[in-house]
């Protein structure tokens, strides 16, 4: 698939950032390679940790290690052989962009709360969703709430997970969960993913959830025809949010759990890529997905540009500068 105008622009942005960011070690400014070909928007694999914002780097690496959370592309051999798991060396990676934004904001609690209040106006206080940090990466629920198959399931790999879980309390003290899925430069082709490469009809895995009285998908929608990315991912994550809400005793005590999709407004190839034929006629992915839900308020689409605008007056100056230079959210 040819790179979209947005991707081409962002590759140049990341190349300029890599060349000019003052605290980046000189060896990390070299071109990384994929399948033997150098690319300026990659850092060499041995320096991949420098794709993370420096103040967040060590805590993130330790958090992922201690909880066995998967990094994007940690087993992608085209980049070379890793000495230890770590972030993608692709500066365009959406997991890295997500963590640089959200994990980095934890150092500015007032800014993080303001961003959550932009998404959920009833929030009065943030709470640690799993007893650790305020943002829990690659959340897949507790005890396999979607009854997915396989023995290799872990947070971020071989299981439905969202990029982050966050939690807040409302004025009455009720606890609410936000499953946050983050995109950066992605866009998708209309490829039907109902049957996987092993010939399994994936709809059978999730049919029990779709048949449950708590299913978020409205009557009359053929869920098998939603299995085109990005809607396939939306479907599984919306089911995960609904399963967590339906079982508060196991899944964190949440009165509600909503799926929050965050992406750059400028990435029009993503927003206008309504790939599932049954959703054609809708102008954007967010509009199309809301049309498939029993309760559209269980889903919200937000833009990084708007969240950055909310955060920047209360966030640490170093974080604001990094986000502006690295991702250009202020433009």
Buried (B, 14 or more C-beta within 10 A) or exposed (E): EEBBEBBEBBBEBBBEBBEEBEEBEEEBBBBBBBEEEEBBBBBBBBBBBBBBBBBBBEEBBEBBEEBEBBBBBBEBEEBBEBEEBBBBBBBBBBBBBBBBBBBBBBBBEEBBBBBBBBBBEEBEEBBEBEEEBBBBBBBBBEEBBBEBEEEEBBBBBBBBBBBBBBBBBBEEEEBBBBBBBBBBBBBBEEEBBBEEEEEEEBBEBBBEBBEEEEBBBEEEBEBBBBBBBBBBBBBBBBBBBBBBBBBBEEBBBBBBBBBBBBBBBBBBBBBEBBBBEBBEEBEBBBBBBBBBBEEBEBBBBBBBBBBBBBBBEBBBEBBBEBBBBBBBBEE
